[in-house]
Amino acid sequence: MDGDRLRTWEDILHLPEQEQPEIVNGKPYYRAGQRNHHGRTLARLTAQLVAADGPNLRDGWWICAEATVRLAPHQIVCPDLVGWRRARLPDLPNDWPCDIRPDWGCEVLSLSNAW
């Protein structure tokens, strides 16, 4: 990717999925590989959220890990966890990237991914 031009989804779509950066303010950011402490924290947090994402909860949440979300043309992020309220969104979106803003997002910060 060249120059100072603001990046969009079309700029990274052709790349293999594991090489696709997040785009923040039009600039690409590549995530570092996750370490064990990061993964364990994420796993423990996810376990606490399972009750809110039950299959029969009309007023619960859709909780997803590492969903690619397009917040704006030059803002494409992949938070560790996101959630949509089922009352607002009855069906889980499956678009890639998802253009429906989540109601909640979580990024587990560590030295390997702090910007």
N, C-alpha and C positions, 0 to 999 in steps of 0.2 A: 504494500500500500504506500503510495507516494504522496508527497506534498502535505500541505496543511488543510486540505479539503475535508469538510465534515463527512464522516462515514455514515452509511446506512446499512440496512439489512442486505440490500442487493450487493454491497461490497464484500460481504462475508459468506453469502449463501453458497458460493461455489467451493468454499474450503471444506475439507473433511470436518465432521462435527467436533472431533477432539481438538481441532486447531482453530475453532471459531472463537474470537474474542468477544467479550462484552463491549458495548459501545457506550461510553459516558461522555456527554457533551461533544459527540462527534468524533471522539478519539478512541482507538482500540486499546483495551486492557486485557491482557492474558492472565488467566488465573494460574497461580502456582499449584503444583500437586499438593493434595491435602495430606497432612500428617495425622498420626494416630490420635493425638489429643483432640484435634479438630473433629475427626470422624466420630470419636466416642461422645463428645459433647453433642454433636448433631443427632446421634442415635438416641441418646438419653432424652433430649428435647422432643424428638419425634415420638418416643414412647409415651411421653406425658400428653401428647396431643391426640392420641389414638381415640380417646373417648369422644372427642368433638367431631370425629370423622366417621361415625358409625353409619352403616348402610341404611338404617331406618330412621335417621334423624332428619326430619324435614327442616328443622331450624338450626341444623348443625353447620359444619364447614366442609369444604373440599380442601384438603391439605395435600400439597404436592412438594416434592423435593426437586430442586434444580430445574424448575420450569423456565423456559426462555420466554421473557415477557418484553414486548415492545411498548414502552411507555410513550414514546414520541419517535419521529423518524430518526433522530440522532441519539436516542436513549434506548438501548437494548441490553437488558440485564438478565442475569441468571442467579437469583438469590438462592441461598441454601434451602429455604422453605418459603412457600407462599400459601395463602389461604383465601378462598372466596366464600362468602356467606351463602348458604343454599337458599335462603329466603330471597336473595337478590339474583342468584344464578342457579336455577333448578338442575341444570345439567352441567357436568364437568366439561370445560372447553378442551378440545384436543388439537387446536390449531398450533402451527409452529412457524413463526413465533406466535404466542398468544397476544392478541390485541385488547383483551379485556383486563383492565387494571385489577390486580388483586386488592382485597380489602385489608390484607395484612401481609407483611413480609418480614423475613428474619435472615440476617447474615451472621454466621458465627465468625467472629473476628479472631485472628491469630497473627503471629508475626509473619507467616507465609502469605497472607492475603491482605494485609493492611496497606492501603494506598497512601 
